[in-house]
């Protein structure tokens, strides 16, 4: 029961997150940071992601829909989030530039289907460039708030839409020992230095940990 509970709650999410402590919060040298994880044992999966608040312009033009555009290596990202290998995923993983996957709740809100196009921009300013993206898949994270907000694409597409060339918002890690994530996070913090913030799921889910403790 406990193993099932842990898998359900944190099995498809990062256990450790590395972000930039500076004002803009973006990581420019993310490859160098990822390379520093090599000596640490127990890191199963790692993916860097460019996560940027963006807008869908063509469905409700008078009140554009706000989304979180997430650009990443989709194969690496899927190893953590399992967007594309669930029984209730429909369609195909975005493989080309200008292709996206959206959450099932967002799909219902917009009234769109696979093959339809969404016009996305990082700023609703009329002078900003519109980018037309084709929906190739509909995913279900099991969390309605994420299904309403997340739009998943490859890094190149996100980079083009947002203009954040060569930058990432965060590096997400999954580890073998979920209960040792806090200790490993401290070791990574020491390695990468105070210019970065290393958080872990245990520090952010005290009530869940209390529940697991009570179940034990």
Phi, psi and omega in degrees: 000316181295317178299319178296319179297315180296316180298320181292321187272319184234007181290335181240042178210162179292149175262333179223138179231132178249123178231166179275135181277352183283175189301313184282343175072013182257146182257117181271325185253049188295328179295319178295322178294315179300323180296335180286347179282346186309314183291346184274129178274150174096001174272113183274318185218148179215137175212136173266144185221140173259106185249115187224131173299126183221183188222139172265122192259338193263349182270312177234076188300332180280343179213077187306141180283131180273134179226167168251108179278123183240110180253129184200172166292110191291329177293315178294319179297322180293333178294338176262309189268340178056043177300318197252000182244018176270154181299332184263014173279134179244139177099209182229156177293136176305131182237340182243165172300145180072028172237144183220160167238142183234160179287153185296326180288324175294320178301317179293319180297321183275340183069038182246174180217171177301133182101341176286164181245144174241138176264117187239142173213156183277351180212129182288359177307127181303337181280347179281152185287137173272143177233125181266123185239137181266132178282120178253343183205156177237120182248164179223107180282346186088358179238114188301320183297325178283322178296334179276339191249322189280136168234121188257136178208175177282166187297320183300319180294315179297319179299318180294313183295319186269341183074013181269070187291128176070020184238152175229153178276324185197162171243126185251136183234144167244141185238161181289316182259095185296329181280349175262009184298324181292320179294315179296321179299321178296321179293320178293320178302316178298323182289315187273342176090174187283355175289349182235152176250126180247112180250162180221158188295331182293320180293336185259000184224054183300319182294323177295316179298320178297322179295318178295321178297317179295322179295323177298000000 
